[in-house]
């Protein structure tokens, strides 16, 4: 398995100091077909977010990524926020939005 290594470098001109940017990463076929979450892979969603962050289109202060493994039995998450209250708020807002958009049942 090939692992991409992202290193912080002192002489890099990027804002966050990493030596690789996703700003110009190609758009996947699924993404090009439209904003249909049911056709996107988890990788499509992550790369779109990385592209948006590296291009400056979005500047998230906090981030929470929820995911399930292939068996669907376990839900995991990773987060990058300094404020635990903000994390709980983000999870709540995402759940409410999923209900509004018809992804989850109330």
C-alpha positions in Angstrom: 0.0 0.0 0.0 1.4 3.4 -1.0 1.1 6.0 1.7 1.3 9.7 0.8 3.4 11.6 3.3 2.5 15.2 4.1 5.3 17.0 5.8 5.4 20.4 7.3 8.1 22.4 5.7 9.4 25.8 6.9 10.2 27.2 3.5 6.9 26.3 1.8 4.7 29.1 0.5 1.4 27.4 1.3 -0.7 28.9 4.1 -0.7 25.7 6.2 2.9 24.8 5.6 2.3 21.4 4.0 4.3 20.4 0.9 1.4 19.2 -1.2 -1.8 21.0 -2.2 -5.0 19.5 -3.4 -6.1 22.9 -4.9 -5.6 21.7 -8.5 -6.5 18.0 -7.9 -8.7 16.7 -10.8 -12.4 16.4 -10.3 -13.7 12.8 -10.2 -16.3 11.6 -12.7 -18.8 11.2 -9.8 -18.2 14.8 -8.7 -18.5 16.1 -12.2 -21.9 14.4 -12.6 -23.4 16.6 -9.9 -23.9 17.0 -6.2 -25.4 13.5 -5.7 -24.1 12.1 -2.5 -25.3 8.6 -3.4 -22.9 8.5 -6.4 -19.8 9.8 -4.6 -17.3 7.7 -2.8 -15.9 8.7 0.6 -12.7 9.6 -1.3 -14.6 11.9 -3.7 -16.0 13.8 -0.7 -12.7 14.1 1.1 -10.8 15.2 -2.0 -13.4 17.8 -2.8 -13.1 19.2 0.8 -9.3 19.2 0.5 -9.5 20.9 -2.8 -11.8 23.6 -1.5 -9.6 24.1 1.6 -6.4 24.3 -0.3 -7.8 26.7 -2.9 -9.2 29.0 -0.2 -12.8 28.4 -1.2 -13.5 27.3 2.4 -11.7 28.0 5.6 -13.0 25.7 8.3 -12.3 26.5 11.9 -13.4 23.0 13.0 -14.0 19.7 11.2 -15.7 16.4 12.1 -15.7 13.4 9.8 -18.1 10.6 10.6 -17.7 7.3 8.7 -18.8 3.7 8.8 -16.7 0.7 7.9 -17.9 -1.7 5.1 -20.0 -3.8 7.5 -21.9 -0.6 8.5 -22.1 -1.8 12.1 -19.6 0.7 13.6 -19.7 4.5 13.3 -16.4 6.3 13.8 -15.4 9.9 13.7 -12.3 12.0 13.5 -12.4 15.6 14.5 -10.2 18.7 14.5 -11.6 21.3 16.8 -10.2 22.9 19.9 -13.7 23.2 21.4 -15.6 20.1 22.4 -18.8 22.1 22.5 -18.3 23.1 18.9 -17.9 19.4 18.0 -21.2 18.5 19.6 -22.8 21.5 17.9 -21.4 20.4 14.5 -22.7 16.9 14.9 -26.2 18.1 15.9 -26.4 20.5 13.0 -25.3 17.8 10.5 -27.9 15.4 11.9 -30.6 18.1 11.6 -29.6 19.0 8.1 -29.7 15.3 7.1 -33.3 15.1 8.3 -34.3 18.3 6.5 -32.7 17.0 3.2 -34.5 13.6 3.7 -31.3 11.6 4.2 -32.3 10.6 7.8 -35.7 10.0 9.2 -36.7 12.3 12.2 
